[in-house]
Amino acid sequence: MSHDTRRIPPGQAISLFWSCTFKGWLHRVWARITRHSSRLLDLDETLKSGEVIGSHYGGIQPVDIHDIHGTQGKADAFDDSFYPTGTSTRTRWLSIAKARLLGRELPPIELVLINGIYYVRDGHHRVSVANMMGQDYLDAEITVVKMHQRIL
């Protein structure tokens, strides 16, 4: 069993988490004041809004995290800038932050691309931590879905 003996400064990950949480709170307050939504788009709602006509594997490629605007199943846990909306994600967030602070490579996130919008299927915490640490790109395994939108 390999054991990493490097140490991160005590409290660095937790400090990042609380800073991220506070920035998220400010982001959501500003969104409310300016009457903008701070909610991530929901993949399941998007899939219900039209007809899927096909999908294919898009490969693994770097994606700008600022181009990710949706989620599958975590719309209540993160806002549209991937700031945690509460403390329920804290333990997982901290484990990802500690790994990044130790310089560990993490697996690619999993994204679904529909009509130019990326939705996170797996990797919400990795996106959040990367954003907080000033990282612009993450490697992502992409599934491309083609849809016809319903016109009402």
Phi, psi and chi 1 to 4 in degrees:
 res  aa     phi    psi   chi1   chi2   chi3   chi4
   1 MET       -  123.8  176.5  175.9  174.3      -
   2 SER   -81.9  140.7  115.7      -      -      -
   3 HIS  -129.7  122.2 -174.8   71.7      -      -
   4 ASP   -81.3  118.6 -162.2  -31.0      -      -
   5 THR   -93.0   -4.2   57.7      -      -      -
   6 ARG   -67.5  148.8  -69.2  179.2  -69.7  172.4
   7 ARG  -118.1  143.7  -60.0  -85.8 -179.0 -135.5
   8 ILE  -100.2  150.6   57.9  172.4      -      -
   9 PRO   -54.9  135.8  -23.3   31.6      -      -
  10 PRO   -55.2  132.8  -19.4   27.9      -      -
  11 GLY    82.9   -4.6      -      -      -      -
  12 GLN   -63.5  -44.5 -172.4  173.0    1.6      -
  13 ALA   -67.5  -43.6      -      -      -      -
  14 ILE   -66.2  -36.4 -166.1   77.6      -      -
  15 SER   -62.7  -42.5  177.0      -      -      -
  16 LEU   -61.0  -42.6  -86.9  172.8      -      -
  17 PHE   -62.1  -48.3  175.9   77.8      -      -
  18 TRP   -67.1  -34.8  -70.7  119.7      -      -
  19 SER   -64.3  -42.4  179.7      -      -      -
  20 CYS   -63.4  -43.4 -174.2      -      -      -
  21 THR   -62.1  -43.2  -58.1      -      -      -
  22 PHE   -66.3  -44.1 -179.3   68.6      -      -
  23 LYS   -60.3  -38.0  -75.1 -178.4  177.6 -175.7
  24 GLY   -64.3  -41.8      -      -      -      -
  25 TRP   -60.1  -47.1  178.8   79.8      -      -
  26 LEU   -61.0  -42.5  -70.0  175.0      -      -
  27 HIS   -58.9  -45.4  172.0   74.3      -      -
  28 ARG   -71.2  -35.2  -70.2 -176.3  -61.5  -79.6
  29 VAL   -63.7  -45.9  166.2      -      -      -
  30 TRP   -61.9  -40.8 -177.8 -109.4      -      -
  31 ALA   -61.5  -41.0      -      -      -      -
  32 ARG   -65.3  -44.2 -170.1  170.2  -67.8  130.6
  33 ILE   -61.0  -42.1  -70.8  168.4      -      -
  34 THR   -89.1    3.8   59.7      -      -      -
  35 ARG    59.8   42.0  -61.6  177.6 -173.2 -135.7
  36 HIS  -112.4  149.4  -70.5   95.9      -      -
  37 SER   -77.6  139.2  174.5      -      -      -
  38 SER  -112.1   17.4   62.7      -      -      -
  39 ARG   -91.5  138.6 -172.3  166.3  169.8   82.8
  40 LEU   -67.5  146.7  -76.8  166.9      -      -
  41 LEU   -68.1  145.6  -60.2  172.8      -      -
  42 ASP  -101.6  122.6 -174.6  -89.2      -      -
  43 LEU   -58.6  -44.0  176.0   61.7      -      -
  44 ASP   -63.3  -39.4  -65.0  -32.4      -      -
  45 GLU   -64.4  -40.6  -70.4  174.5   14.9      -
  46 THR   -63.0  -43.3  -59.6      -      -      -
  47 LEU   -64.6  -30.7  -69.4  171.5      -      -
  48 LYS   -76.4  -17.7  -71.3  176.5 -171.7  174.5
  49 SER   -82.9   -0.8   72.6      -      -      -
  50 GLY  -161.7 -169.0      -      -      -      -
  51 GLU  -109.7  123.5  176.9 -172.7   -8.1      -
  52 VAL   -74.8  125.1  174.4      -      -      -
  53 ILE  -108.9   -2.4   56.3  174.0      -      -
  54 GLY   161.8  165.8      -      -      -      -
  55 SER  -152.3  157.9   67.1      -      -      -
  56 HIS  -153.4  160.6   67.2  -86.6      -      -
  57 TYR   -74.8  126.9 -179.2   66.4      -      -
  58 GLY   -97.9   -1.1      -      -      -      -
  59 GLY    87.1 -175.1      -      -      -      -
  60 ILE  -106.0  125.6  -64.0  176.6      -      -
  61 GLN  -152.1  157.4   53.0 -170.8  -68.3      -
  62 PRO   -71.7  137.7   19.6  -24.2      -      -
  63 VAL  -127.7  134.2  171.9      -      -      -
  64 ASP   -67.2  122.3 -172.8  -31.7      -      -
  65 ILE   -64.3  -19.8   62.2  174.0      -      -
  66 HIS   -76.4   -7.9  -56.5  100.0      -      -
  67 ASP   -94.8    2.1  -70.1  -20.0      -      -
  68 ILE   -95.9  119.9  -56.8  170.1      -      -
  69 HIS  -126.7    4.9  -60.8  -70.5      -      -
  70 GLY  -140.2  173.4      -      -      -      -
  71 THR  -147.0  159.6  180.0      -      -      -
  72 GLN  -115.2  102.0 -177.4  175.3   33.1      -
  73 GLY    86.7    3.0      -      -      -      -
  74 LYS  -124.5   25.7  -58.6  -92.1 -175.1  172.7
  75 ALA   -63.3  -23.2      -      -      -      -
  76 ASP   -91.5  -15.0  -65.9  -31.6      -      -
  77 ALA   -92.0  -25.6      -      -      -      -
  78 PHE  -136.2  149.2  -64.0   92.3      -      -
  79 ASP   -90.6 -173.6   65.9   21.7      -      -
  80 ASP   -69.4   -8.7   64.7  -28.4      -      -
  81 SER  -107.4   11.9  -68.8      -      -      -
  82 PHE    62.6   30.0  -76.6   89.5      -      -
  83 TYR   -83.5  136.6  -68.0  120.5      -      -
  84 PRO   -60.8  140.1  -17.7   27.9      -      -
  85 THR   -91.7   -2.3   57.9      -      -      -
  86 GLY  -166.9 -167.5      -      -      -      -
  87 THR   -98.2    1.4   58.5      -      -      -
  88 SER   -64.1  -23.1   64.2      -      -      -
  89 THR   -93.9    0.8   63.4      -      -      -
  90 ARG   -54.7  -50.2 -178.1  175.5  132.3  175.8
  91 THR   -60.2  -48.0  -58.6      -      -      -
  92 ARG   -66.4  -42.6 -179.0   71.8  178.8  135.4
  93 TRP   -57.9  -46.1 -159.0   99.4      -      -
  94 LEU   -64.4  -38.5  -71.0  171.7      -      -
  95 SER   -65.7  -38.0   69.8      -      -      -
  96 ILE   -68.2  -44.2  -62.3  -65.6      -      -
  97 ALA   -61.7  -43.3      -      -      -      -
  98 LYS   -62.5  -42.5  -72.6  175.2 -175.2  175.1
  99 ALA   -60.7  -44.4      -      -      -      -
 100 ARG   -65.1  -40.9  -69.0  -73.7  -68.5  120.0
 101 LEU   -65.3  -27.3  -71.0  166.7      -      -
 102 LEU   -85.0   -1.8  -72.1  169.0      -      -
 103 GLY    81.2   17.0      -      -      -      -
 104 ARG   -75.1  141.5  -67.2 -169.7 -173.7  134.0
 105 GLU   -77.9  137.4  -75.6  -66.8  -41.7      -
 106 LEU  -113.4  153.4  -60.3  173.7      -      -
 107 PRO   -65.4  158.9   20.0  -27.2      -      -
 108 PRO   -59.9  149.0  -18.0   28.0      -      -
 109 ILE   -75.4  162.9   60.1  175.0      -      -
 110 GLU  -110.9  123.5  -67.1  178.2   26.3      -
 111 LEU  -122.7  151.7  -60.4  177.4      -      -
 112 VAL  -114.8  130.3  174.9      -      -      -
 113 LEU  -108.4  118.4  176.9   60.5      -      -
 114 ILE  -131.0  120.4  -58.5  175.2      -      -
 115 ASN    48.3   44.6  -64.0  -28.7      -      -
 116 GLY    81.7    2.6      -      -      -      -
 117 ILE  -112.4  129.1  -61.8  172.0      -      -
 118 TYR   -90.7  135.0  -71.1  103.2      -      -
 119 TYR  -119.3  133.4  -63.8   79.8      -      -
 120 VAL   -82.3  123.2  178.5      -      -      -
 121 ARG   -94.4  -41.5 -177.9  174.1  -85.0  159.5
 122 ASP  -145.8  130.4 -178.5   53.8      -      -
 123 GLY   122.2   17.6      -      -      -      -
 124 HIS   -54.0  -45.6  -62.3   81.8      -      -
 125 HIS   -66.9  -37.0  -65.1   86.6      -      -
 126 ARG   -64.2  -38.5  -75.9  172.1  -85.5  167.3
 127 VAL   -65.0  -45.8  173.2      -      -      -
 128 SER   -61.0  -47.9 -178.5      -      -      -
 129 VAL   -64.9  -44.5  169.6      -      -      -
 130 ALA   -59.2  -43.3      -      -      -      -
 131 ASN   -60.6  -45.5 -175.0   42.6      -      -
 132 MET   -66.5  -30.1 -168.5   59.9 -161.1      -
 133 MET   -89.9    6.6  -64.0  176.6   87.0      -
 134 GLY    80.3   14.8      -      -      -      -
 135 GLN   -82.3  134.7 -173.9  175.6  -15.6      -
 136 ASP   -94.2  -31.2  -69.0  -37.1      -      -
 137 TYR  -124.0  146.0  -70.0   86.0      -      -
 138 LEU  -130.6  144.0  -77.3  173.6      -      -
 139 ASP   -70.0  136.5  -74.7  -22.9      -      -
 140 ALA  -137.1  139.5      -      -      -      -
 141 GLU   -91.8  119.5 -171.2  166.9   11.9      -
 142 ILE  -112.5  134.6  -60.5  170.1      -      -
 143 THR  -111.1  124.9  -60.4      -      -      -
 144 VAL   -98.2  126.2  179.3      -      -      -
 145 VAL  -114.6  129.5  174.8      -      -      -
 146 LYS  -100.2  132.5  -59.7  -75.4 -175.9 -170.3
 147 MET  -135.8  150.9  -72.7 -175.0   68.8      -
 148 HIS   -99.1  128.0  -78.5  -57.8      -      -
 149 GLN   -83.5  141.6  -65.2  -59.1  114.4      -
 150 ARG   -74.7  138.0  -70.5 -169.5 -174.1  120.4
 151 ILE  -106.9  121.7  -60.3  173.2      -      -
 152 LEU   -95.1      -  -59.0  174.4      -      -
